[in-house]
Amino acid sequence: MLEYIKELSRIPAVSGNEDMVRDYLIKKIEKHASYEVDALGNLLVFKQGKTRAKNKLMLAAHMDEIGFIITHITEDGFLKFTTVGGIDSRVILGRSVEIGPEGVFGVMGVKPVHLVKKEAENKMPDDDELYIDIGAKDREEALGKISLGDLAVFTGEPTELGESLLKAKALDDRAGCAILLKMIESELEYDLNFAFTVQEEVGLRGAAAAAYAIKPDYAFVVEATTAADIAGVEEEKQVCALGKGPAVSFMDRATVYDRKMYKKAFELAEKHGIKIQPKAAVAGGNDAGAIHSSGKGVKTLAVSLPCRYLHSASCTIDRNDLNEVYKLLVKLGEYYAND
């Protein structure tokens, strides 16, 4: 899974532009399962198991990542932009980005501190004060490389930290995609449906269509979620921690999760010696928000990989948690296939 994550994280795929990730996944799964691509761009996969399942199960992970869209080019050749998905301005400043289909490189810039008014020195700049510098001398030169509507992503090579951590961009949710990919390549006990969804970061749009098409009885959303186990954060506000296994949600801002499924995840984890932890906060949201209310309703659970510095160029996960998430999903799939 680790190599898959590294390869997937390098691919630029801002919401609405997931083609390259989808193509990568198709090449990996076409020998192992049947698939189709719907009108929105979701990749819907069916993998036959050893035994036909009583219930239809869907596992979902989104292909898109947060990023930027170019909205204006100044006379001086600087690019103005709007964020795609939720990005904190604090993680933007000074970062390098890759823009458009040609992969033009640029740097996120802001007015130098010595030119900032005193009352604004300790205030984060608004997004509309930022710009991307691609080294163009004027607007005409910039337009030779960039078009309005081009998308930009953070750059940065995946890097292993310490004994078990991995830093990379877009681990939300390329890590989830890699976990599902490994499941598809493995020998499954029961039939499973998989949905690699689009446009999660801008409103869970792909998941709604995917759930409508598959019509599952149960769904498992495989995500990355905020781990705030860092210096200066009180334990009660850390949400979840690296190295303690998958974080399972009881509620977030988009979903109140099925209580029986939530409890069963902990029972199965204890039975099979799998690390697990609650996501100890009611915050954020994911594709479950669209899936659980699809059609006549779907019993849904979110199983998340703890990730520090989410929605930045330096998402950081523990490789050991990957294996624990994978093991839990296998056991959940086996249980709910015939529940």
LINDA-V582323 format. One record per helix or strand of 2 or more residues. SS is the DSSP state (H for helix, E for strand). FROM is the first residue (numbers start at 1). TO is the last residue. If there is no record, write none. Layout:
ss	from	to
SS	FROM	TO
SS	FROM	TO
This chain:
ss	from	to
H	2	10
H	19	29
E	34	37
E	43	47
E	57	62
E	67	73
E	79	84
H	89	91
E	96	99
E	104	109
H	113	115
H	118	120
H	127	129
E	131	133
H	139	143
E	151	154
E	159	161
E	165	168
H	171	185
E	192	197
H	205	214
E	218	226
H	235	237
E	246	248
H	259	271
E	276	278
H	288	291
E	299	308
E	315	318
H	319	336
